[in-house]
Amino acid sequence: MLYSTVFAPPEPPKNRMATSSKAKKKTVRLASGRKRARQDVKLNAHNTSLRSRFRTVVKNVQKAVVAGDKTVATDTFKAAQSVIDSVADKGMFHKNKAARLKSRLAAKVKALALAA
């Protein structure tokens, strides 16, 4: 009996971090709190789609620059400018960040045009 307890395989460690950060939250009692929770779900989905669209247009411009295609790069940059501005207007990030990003993308497109 002593032999089996001494040489028994160790128990797996209990992982305290196993619970997901997206675990179901405790429901709120007040009606205003329940409404706010519903609104948060909607806003989260909307903000996620905006962020995704923003990242996609920036990546498209960068891919066109890397590919060396001047016409595609300029067209995608023109489309990206309006998306970047609209996302900044909606408060996803500061307007100065939008201006900085557009400036950097414009410099890359301009360098591509000068190199060609």
NORRA-V111210 format. One record per residue. N is the residue number from 0. RES is the residue in three letters. NEAR is the number of other ideal C-beta (glycine too) atoms within 12 Angstrom. Layout:
n=N res=RES near=NEAR
n=N res=RES near=NEAR
This chain:
n=0 res=MET near=7
n=1 res=LEU near=7
n=2 res=TYR near=7
n=3 res=SER near=8
n=4 res=THR near=9
n=5 res=VAL near=9
n=6 res=PHE near=9
n=7 res=ALA near=10
n=8 res=PRO near=8
n=9 res=PRO near=8
n=10 res=GLU near=6
n=11 res=PRO near=7
n=12 res=PRO near=8
n=13 res=LYS near=8
n=14 res=ASN near=8
n=15 res=ARG near=6
n=16 res=MET near=9
n=17 res=ALA near=10
n=18 res=THR near=11
n=19 res=SER near=9
n=20 res=SER near=8
n=21 res=LYS near=8
n=22 res=ALA near=9
n=23 res=LYS near=9
n=24 res=LYS near=15
n=25 res=LYS near=9
n=26 res=THR near=11
n=27 res=VAL near=14
n=28 res=ARG near=9
n=29 res=LEU near=10
n=30 res=ALA near=11
n=31 res=SER near=11
n=32 res=GLY near=15
n=33 res=ARG near=16
n=34 res=LYS near=13
n=35 res=ARG near=15
n=36 res=ALA near=20
n=37 res=ARG near=16
n=38 res=GLN near=15
n=39 res=ASP near=16
n=40 res=VAL near=16
n=41 res=LYS near=14
n=42 res=LEU near=17
n=43 res=ASN near=15
n=44 res=ALA near=14
n=45 res=HIS near=18
n=46 res=ASN near=20
n=47 res=THR near=15
n=48 res=SER near=18
n=49 res=LEU near=24
n=50 res=ARG near=22
n=51 res=SER near=17
n=52 res=ARG near=23
n=53 res=PHE near=32
n=54 res=ARG near=21
n=55 res=THR near=20
n=56 res=VAL near=31
n=57 res=VAL near=29
n=58 res=LYS near=18
n=59 res=ASN near=27
n=60 res=VAL near=35
n=61 res=GLN near=23
n=62 res=LYS near=20
n=63 res=ALA near=28
n=64 res=VAL near=30
n=65 res=VAL near=16
n=66 res=ALA near=16
n=67 res=GLY near=17
n=68 res=ASP near=20
n=69 res=LYS near=21
n=70 res=THR near=16
n=71 res=VAL near=22
n=72 res=ALA near=31
n=73 res=THR near=23
n=74 res=ASP near=17
n=75 res=THR near=30
n=76 res=PHE near=35
n=77 res=LYS near=22
n=78 res=ALA near=23
n=79 res=ALA near=36
n=80 res=GLN near=26
n=81 res=SER near=18
n=82 res=VAL near=32
n=83 res=ILE near=38
n=84 res=ASP near=22
n=85 res=SER near=20
n=86 res=VAL near=31
n=87 res=ALA near=24
n=88 res=ASP near=16
n=89 res=LYS near=21
n=90 res=GLY near=16
n=91 res=MET near=26
n=92 res=PHE near=22
n=93 res=HIS near=15
n=94 res=LYS near=18
n=95 res=ASN near=11
n=96 res=LYS near=19
n=97 res=ALA near=28
n=98 res=ALA near=17
n=99 res=ARG near=16
n=100 res=LEU near=30
n=101 res=LYS near=28
n=102 res=SER near=17
n=103 res=ARG near=21
n=104 res=LEU near=33
n=105 res=ALA near=23
n=106 res=ALA near=18
n=107 res=LYS near=28
n=108 res=VAL near=33
n=109 res=LYS near=18
n=110 res=ALA near=17
n=111 res=LEU near=26
n=112 res=ALA near=19
n=113 res=LEU near=10
n=114 res=ALA near=12
n=115 res=ALA near=15
